[in-house]
Amino acid sequence: MGCSNFYAARHPGFESFDVFVINTDDVPISNSAYPIYRAPELLSALDIRSAPFYVLIDGTPPVVEREGLVFDVDQVLAELR
């Protein structure tokens, strides 16, 4: 799929999640329907070494509830349920 298909448009089913994109590249992303942050240190702290990858973080303190590779939108939604 490529991550651009995931972040370029809002998808039904994600309304109950705060979705944002973490970019590790110096190349800005201009076509995202979600907020974009450049935070390679966050991905390092979560031990995420490649993209596209998703992480569901919840709670206080934050806890990783789900994580995985992004193949398509329906697959991510199914894994988040």
Secondary structure, DSSP 4 states (H G I P E B T S, - for coil): --HHHHHSS--TT-TTS---EEE-SSSPP---SS-EEE-HHHHHHTT--SSSEEEEEETTTTEEEEEEE-S-HHHHHHHH-
